[in-house]
Amino acid sequence: MDGMKASGDRLAARIAAGDRPALARALSLAERDPAATDGLLEALRGREGHAYVIGVTGPPGAGKSTLVGAMLREILDRGKQVGVLAVDPSSPLTGGALLGDRLRIGEAPDARRAFVRSTATRGSLGGLTDAARRMVRLMDVAGFDIVLVETVGTGQSEIDVARLAHTLVVAFPPGLGDELQAIKAGILELADILVVTKGDMAEAGPACRALESVLPAWRRAPPVHRVSAFSGAGVAGLVQALLDMEATLDAPGARVSRPSPLLESDVRAVWSELSRCLPFEATACAGLELETEASSMALVATVALAAGAGAFQLGAIASGMAILGAGRGFDCRIAGLDAEAGRLQLRIKRAA
């Protein structure tokens, strides 16, 4: 056991020093050994929170991978270090990533300042796997300024990446005739920035105008950018808008709407792990709300038990979350308890 810990500590030190082969090894570890990865992240605790996480999603065929490749090159030109995680569909034969997204993104021109990695959905119905969340955290502690996360753009992925990212880009192509239908479905309402891709096509202009015409009806109206990854038109403006959004995250109160995506992702991952071990039925994260304090922020998770459950089960959940959470670097304490109703509130924050 001591030898394994020493090996993990050496790997953590290499990642912290910017060793890219060590990062590649850790990312592979995240896909096959969650417990070992959590130990590695614990060894790197204190280095998290450096990266600006940008999610890129949208319907299949929107040109997301080509867009991410263009964004990557523009961000590198501005002197940033960039990690890219492309969530690919799973191979029906091997279960691994098909690597199509990585091929379309292209290899990064500067191996020291950029790192591109693919991971498979592995049957997660288009959402982000726990492995993908850990991989984003590893890129964060590896010292990247920006981490781009591109999803397959179906099912749960839009919601998952919105929870993970500081800023969410939703891309879709012109000429499909379904822009307004997409808005009605609620997909684009998650966006911080809307991108009409393939901006050199004649249909791109009408698509932008269709979006802009309905923005006043939205709770918050994200800006619309017309971008051609092929010609490069609009890419610099899009990247500048993203960097401007990053600058506002450090302003007082600016993180209230989406303040701690990696912490929220951790909470959901811990609950997923715990719920598989419970001998009784429970539903957690029925509510997950931000609570701001004088010097820190916390998430309050509401847990609801099935009818007939009691205080013992609630206590088991609180204890389990506290133990698993401590291993991931956050404190979990009871904020409210209603044993009769079978409801529990847990306040979760990063450990000091």
N, C-alpha and C positions, 0 to 999 in steps of 0.2 A: 504493500500500500504506500509506504514511504517513497519507494522508487517511482510509482505512478505519479505521486504528487510532485516529486522533483522533476519528472519529465514534463508535467503540465506547467510547472513554474518556468522551466526553460523555454517552453513554447510560448508562454505568455510574454516573457522578456523579449523574445525575438519579434513577436508581433508588435510590441510597444516600441521596438527600435526601428520599425518600418520594414522588416524582412518580409517580402512578398511571398516567397515560397512557404514561409511559416503561416502566413495568412491563408494561403491556398489549402494547406493541410488542415487548418482549423475549420475552414468552411466545409471541407469534406467530412470532418468530424461531426459538424452540426447536423449533417444529413443522416448520420447513422448512429450517433451516440449522444442523446440529449443530456444525460447526467454528466458525462465527461465535459461537454461543452459548457454546462452551467458552472462546473468547477473552474474551467478556464476563464469564464467571464468574471467569476468571483475574484480570481487572482488579478484581473485587470480592472477591478472596481475603482472608481475615482477618475478613470480616463473617459468615461461615457459622457455624452452630452455635447461633444464637440461638433459632430456632423450635422449639417442641414439636410434633412431627408425630404426628397421630392418624389412623389408618386406620379407615375404616368399610366393612365388607363384609357379605355375607350373600346368601342366595338371591334371585333376582328376585321381586318382589312383597312383600318384607319391609318396605317403607316406609323404605328407607335415605335417600332424598332428603328426605322429609318430616322424618325424624329429624334429619338434618344441618341442615336449616333451623331447627328448634327449638333445637338445640344452639348454632348460630351466634348466634341472638338472645340466648340465655341468657349465652353467653360475652361478648358485647358489653356486656350489662348489667353485667358485672363489670369493665368498663373495659379489656378486652384488645383488641389488634388481631388480626384473624383473616383468613387467606387460605383460600379453599376451592377445591379442584381436583376437579371432578366428571368422572370418566372415563366417557363415554357410549359406547354402541354406535356404530359407523360407519354413515353413510348408504350404502346400496348404490349410490346414484347418484353422489354427490360424493366419498365417502370421508371426509367431515367428520363432526363430532359431530352427533347428532340433537337435542341440547339439551333433551331431555325432563327430565333430572335438574335442569338449571338452572331450568327452569320450576317444578318441584316444590319446589326449595329456596326459590325466591323471591328477589327482589332485596334486597340488604342495605340496612338503613335508614340506615347511616352510611357514605357512600362513602369517607371518609377512613380510617376504622378497619377497613373490611371490603372484601374483594375476592373476587368469585365468578367462576370461569372454568371453561369446559368444554373437554375435549379428547377426541378420538376414539381408540378402541382400534386402528383402522387394521389390522385383520387379525391382531392379536396374540393371538388365541384367548382373550380375556378377561383377559390379563395386562396389566401396565403397560409402556408403550412407553418407550424411552430418552428420547423427548421429554417424557413425563410426569415422569420422574425429574428431568430438567433444570428443568422448570417448578416442581417442589417446591423445588429449590435456589434458583431465582430468587426465589420467595416468601420463602424464608428470608433471603437477603441483603437483601431489600427491607424487612426490619425487623418482620415480623409476629411476634407473640408465639406464635401457634398457627396451624398449617396443618392443615386437615381435608382428607383425601383420601378421596373416595368412589369405590368401584370398581363395575363392573357385576356383580360377584359370581358369576362363572362361571369354570370352568377354572383357569388359572394365577393369577388375580388375587389369591386369598386368600394364596397363598405370596408373591407379589411384594410386596403391600402390607405383609405381616408383616415382610419384610426392610427395607422402606423406613421404616416407622413406629416411633416409640418405643413407642407403645401402640396395640393393635389392638382395636377394638370389632367384635364379630360380632353382627349383628342378624338376627332371623327372626320371622315372624309366628306367632301361635298358630293352632290349629285345623287345621293341615295333617296332623296325625297322623304326622309324620316326624321329630319331634325326636330320638328315640333313633337313628333311622337316620342322621341327619346327624352325630351324635356318632360312630357306628361308622365313618362315612366319613372321620373325622379332621378335618373342616372346622372344627368348633368348638374343637378342641384347640389351635388357634393363638391363641385369644382371650385377651386380658388382662381383658376385660369382656364378658359376655354380656348382650344386651338382648332382651327379649321385647317387641316393638312392639305397637301397637294394644292397649295395656293396659286400655282401657275395655271390651274385649270379654270376655264370660264365659269364653271359652276360655283367656284369658291366665293365669289362676290355675293351672289344671291344667298348662299348658305350663311355668310356672316350677317347679312341684313336680316335674315329670318330669325337668327338668334337675338340680335340686338333689339328687334321689335318686341320681343316678349320679356326682356330683362326687367323692365319696370314692375312686372307682376311678381318677381321673385323676392323672397325674404332678404336675400343679399344678392347683388348683381355682379358676378365676376366679369372681368374684362375679356374681350374676344380678340384673339390674335390670329391673323392669317399668315401661314408659314408654308414655305416650300423648302423641304429638306433637300430637294434635288438641286435647286439653284442657289439655295442659301438665303433667299429673301425672307425677311422677318425673323430669322433665327436669333440674330443679335438682340433685337428688340424684346423677344420672348425671354431670353436669358437675363437681360437687364431687369425686366419686370420681376423675375424670380428672385434675383439678388436684392432688389428693392424690398420685396416682401420679407426676405430673410432679415434685413436691417430692422424692420419694424418689430420683429419677434423679441428684441431685447428691450423694447420700450415698456414702461410700467403698464401692466394690465393687458399687454398685447397678446399674451398667450392664453387668455381666458377661454376662447372658443376651442382651441386645440393645443393645449399648453404642454402636454407631456406624452407624446405619442408612444414612445418606447416604454414608458411606465405602464400606460394603458394596455399595450400589447403584452407586457409581462404579466399583468393581472389576469388577463384572459387566458394566457398560456398556462399559468399556475392553476387556475380553476379547471381548465381542460384536463390537466394531469390529475388533479385531486378527484374530480368527479368520476373518473374511471375506476377509482378505488373505493368509492362510497358503497356501502351495502344497502343504501336506501335511495329513493328518488329525490332529487333536488334540482332546482333551476337557479343558477347564479347569474350575476351580471344582468338581471332583469332591469337594473338601473345602474349606470356608472357615471357619476357626476363629479365635476371638479369642485374642490373646496380650496379657496385661497386663504392663506394665513399670513401673518406679518412677515415671515422670512422664508416661507416655503409654500409648496402646493401639495395637495393630497387628492387622491381619488376615493370616493365613497362608493363601495359596491353593495348593492342590495341583493340578498340571498333569500329565495322563497322555497319553502319545503312543501312537499305533497301533504294532502290532508291527513291528519292523524299523527304527524310527526311531533316531536316535543323538544324540550330543552336539551336533552342528551345529544340529539342529532345536531342541533345548532352548535353546541359546544364542540362536537367533533369537527364540524366544518371550520369553526374559528381556529381551533388548534392546528388542524391540517394546513390551513392557509398561512398561519403564522410560521409553522416549521418550514414549509416549502418556500414561502416568501423570503424568509431569512437567508436561505441558500442563494437567493437571487439579488440580495442586497436591498431589501426594503422591509420596513416595519409594518405589521398588520395588527390592528387592535379593534376591539369591539366599540362601535360608535352608537349602536342602538339595538335593542333586543325586545321582541314581542313574541314570547313563547307560545301564547294562545293562537296567534295568527300564523305562527311558523315563519316569522320573518326576522332577518338579521342584517344589520348594517355594519360593514367593516371599513375602517378608515386606513388607507394604505398610502404610504409615502416612502420616499427614498431614505434609507438609513443614513444617519449622520456620519 
